[in-house]
């Protein structure tokens, strides 16, 4: 994309370009819909995204309908706290609510990119309400805990870095595309995966 700032659609929502396995995922979030377990992306929405893409791509690139390999969407709820005084306010963030009768703490709304914060906020409220549990539980460590494949390992003591595929290829005499595939899928655990590989099939 040829853009130095935020990419926005004509509807005023962010437009995302995400590289994935040799393809590009393009998306945004800006359409109201009714809940449906078996939904398909309307054809006009696919064409809308194609048109929006062209605003940020090189003029020499023409995105055609047949270039779209797949299309899907997910439904994200806009939540209101049932115990809040103002029931008219909807949140695009998540809402943590405690049911006063049954004692259950609920978390609603949110999105994939905020799942860690959602869990932390929910557990903070649970711990805060249960004094005995609060004595045993310390502060959340989820923000500082590396995801699997990003932390330090024996082969990658410095953790995840951009030259991991090169290091893996050189150390194990791997074809570079195989090293890249392993790093993309297993991160800092890529070297451990190689213990189970047929040596002759992965050599460069």
C-alpha positions as CSV (number, residue, x, y, z in Angstrom):
1,X,0.0,0.0,0.0
2,X,1.2,3.5,-0.9
3,X,0.2,5.3,2.3
4,X,2.2,7.1,5.1
5,X,-0.8,7.5,7.5
6,X,-3.8,5.6,8.6
7,X,-5.8,4.0,5.7
8,X,-9.4,4.9,5.9
9,X,-12.5,3.7,3.9
10,X,-15.0,6.2,2.5
11,X,-17.3,5.2,5.3
12,X,-14.7,6.4,7.9
13,X,-13.4,3.0,9.1
14,X,-9.8,1.7,9.2
15,X,-8.7,-0.4,6.2
16,X,-6.3,-3.2,6.9
17,X,-3.8,-4.9,4.6
18,X,-2.2,-8.0,6.3
19,X,0.3,-10.3,4.6
20,X,-0.5,-13.9,5.1
21,X,1.2,-17.0,3.6
22,X,1.9,-15.3,0.2
23,X,-1.5,-13.6,0.1
24,X,-2.9,-10.4,1.5
25,X,-5.9,-10.2,3.8
26,X,-7.9,-7.0,3.3
27,X,-10.6,-6.0,5.7
28,X,-12.4,-3.4,7.7
29,X,-15.2,-3.2,10.3
30,X,-18.1,-0.9,9.5
31,X,-21.4,-2.7,8.6
32,X,-24.3,-3.4,10.9
33,X,-25.9,-6.8,10.5
34,X,-28.2,-9.2,12.3
35,X,-26.8,-12.3,14.1
36,X,-26.6,-15.2,11.7
37,X,-24.7,-18.5,12.1
38,X,-24.6,-19.2,8.4
39,X,-23.7,-15.9,6.7
40,X,-22.1,-15.1,3.5
41,X,-20.4,-11.8,2.4
42,X,-22.7,-9.9,0.1
43,X,-21.2,-9.4,-3.4
44,X,-21.6,-5.6,-3.1
45,X,-19.4,-5.6,0.0
46,X,-16.7,-7.5,-1.8
47,X,-16.7,-5.0,-4.6
48,X,-16.7,-2.2,-2.0
49,X,-13.5,-3.5,-0.5
50,X,-11.9,-3.9,-4.0
51,X,-12.7,-0.3,-4.7
52,X,-11.3,0.9,-1.4
53,X,-8.1,-1.0,-2.0
54,X,-7.4,0.8,-5.2
55,X,-7.1,4.1,-3.3
56,X,-4.0,2.9,-1.6
57,X,-2.3,0.7,-4.1
58,X,-0.1,1.6,-7.0
59,X,-2.0,2.9,-10.0
60,X,-0.2,0.1,-12.0
61,X,-2.1,-2.5,-9.9
62,X,-5.7,-3.4,-10.8
63,X,-7.5,-5.5,-8.3
64,X,-10.1,-7.6,-10.1
65,X,-13.0,-9.7,-8.7
66,X,-11.3,-12.9,-9.8
67,X,-8.2,-12.0,-7.7
68,X,-10.3,-12.5,-4.5
69,X,-9.6,-16.0,-3.4
70,X,-12.0,-16.1,-0.4
71,X,-14.3,-13.8,1.6
72,X,-15.7,-14.0,5.1
73,X,-16.8,-11.9,8.0
74,X,-17.4,-12.2,11.7
75,X,-20.0,-10.5,13.9
76,X,-18.8,-8.4,16.8
77,X,-21.5,-7.4,19.4
78,X,-21.8,-3.9,20.7
79,X,-22.5,-4.3,24.4
80,X,-24.2,-2.3,27.1
81,X,-23.6,-3.0,30.8
82,X,-26.9,-4.3,32.2
83,X,-26.1,-2.7,35.6
84,X,-25.1,0.7,34.2
85,X,-27.4,3.7,34.9
86,X,-27.4,4.7,31.2
87,X,-28.6,1.8,29.1
88,X,-28.4,3.8,25.9
89,X,-24.6,3.8,25.6
90,X,-23.2,1.0,23.5
91,X,-19.5,0.1,23.7
92,X,-17.2,-1.1,20.9
93,X,-14.9,-2.3,23.7
94,X,-15.7,-5.2,26.0
95,X,-17.9,-5.0,29.1
96,X,-17.3,-6.9,32.4
97,X,-20.4,-7.3,34.5
98,X,-21.2,-9.0,37.8
99,X,-24.6,-10.6,38.3
100,X,-25.7,-9.6,41.8
101,X,-28.1,-12.6,42.2
102,X,-26.0,-15.6,41.1
103,X,-22.5,-14.1,41.7
104,X,-21.4,-14.9,38.1
105,X,-19.0,-12.5,36.4
106,X,-19.6,-12.1,32.6
107,X,-17.4,-10.6,29.9
108,X,-19.1,-9.6,26.6
109,X,-18.1,-7.9,23.4
110,X,-14.5,-7.1,22.6
111,X,-12.6,-8.6,19.6
112,X,-9.8,-10.9,18.7
113,X,-7.1,-8.2,19.1
114,X,-8.2,-7.4,22.7
115,X,-8.7,-11.0,24.1
116,X,-5.8,-10.7,26.6
117,X,-7.1,-7.4,28.1
118,X,-10.6,-8.9,28.2
119,X,-9.4,-11.8,30.3
120,X,-7.3,-9.7,32.6
121,X,-10.2,-7.2,33.3
122,X,-12.5,-10.1,34.0
123,X,-10.1,-11.9,36.4
124,X,-9.3,-8.6,38.1
125,X,-13.0,-8.1,39.0
126,X,-13.3,-11.7,40.1
127,X,-10.3,-11.4,42.4
128,X,-11.4,-8.0,43.7
129,X,-14.8,-9.5,44.8
130,X,-13.4,-12.6,46.4
131,X,-11.2,-11.6,49.3
132,X,-9.9,-15.1,49.9
133,X,-8.9,-15.6,46.3
134,X,-7.4,-12.1,46.3
135,X,-5.0,-13.2,49.1
136,X,-3.7,-16.0,46.9
137,X,-3.6,-14.3,43.5
138,X,-1.0,-11.8,42.5
139,X,-1.3,-9.2,39.8
140,X,-1.8,-10.4,36.2
141,X,1.3,-11.4,34.3
142,X,-0.3,-11.9,31.0
143,X,1.0,-8.6,29.5
144,X,4.6,-9.7,30.2
145,X,4.2,-13.4,29.4
146,X,5.4,-14.2,25.8
147,X,3.1,-16.0,23.5
148,X,4.2,-19.5,22.5
149,X,6.8,-19.2,19.8
150,X,7.9,-15.7,20.7
151,X,9.8,-16.3,24.0
152,X,13.4,-17.3,24.6
153,X,14.5,-20.9,23.7
154,X,17.7,-22.8,23.7
155,X,18.4,-22.0,20.1
156,X,16.9,-18.5,20.2
157,X,18.0,-17.2,23.6
158,X,17.2,-13.6,22.5
159,X,13.6,-14.5,21.6
160,X,11.9,-13.6,18.4
161,X,13.7,-11.5,15.9
162,X,13.5,-10.7,12.2
163,X,16.5,-12.8,11.1
164,X,15.4,-16.1,12.7
165,X,14.9,-17.8,9.3
166,X,18.4,-16.9,8.2
167,X,19.8,-18.2,11.5
168,X,17.8,-21.4,11.2
169,X,18.8,-21.9,7.6
170,X,22.5,-21.5,8.3
171,X,22.6,-23.6,11.4
172,X,20.7,-26.6,10.0
173,X,21.6,-26.2,6.3
174,X,18.0,-25.7,5.4
175,X,16.5,-24.5,2.2
176,X,15.6,-20.9,3.0
177,X,11.9,-21.3,2.1
178,X,11.6,-24.2,4.5
179,X,13.3,-22.1,7.2
180,X,10.8,-19.2,6.6
181,X,7.9,-21.6,6.7
182,X,9.0,-23.1,10.1
183,X,9.6,-19.6,11.6
184,X,6.2,-18.3,10.4
185,X,4.4,-21.3,11.9
186,X,6.4,-22.1,15.0
187,X,8.4,-19.0,15.8
188,X,11.2,-19.6,18.3
189,X,10.2,-23.2,18.6
190,X,11.1,-23.9,15.0
191,X,14.4,-25.6,15.9
192,X,12.6,-28.0,18.2
193,X,10.3,-29.0,15.4
194,X,13.3,-30.0,13.3
195,X,14.1,-32.8,15.8
196,X,11.2,-34.6,14.3
197,X,12.0,-34.0,10.6
198,X,13.6,-36.3,8.1
199,X,17.0,-34.7,7.6
200,X,17.3,-35.5,3.9
201,X,14.0,-33.8,3.2
202,X,14.9,-30.4,4.6
203,X,18.5,-29.9,3.5
204,X,19.2,-26.9,1.3
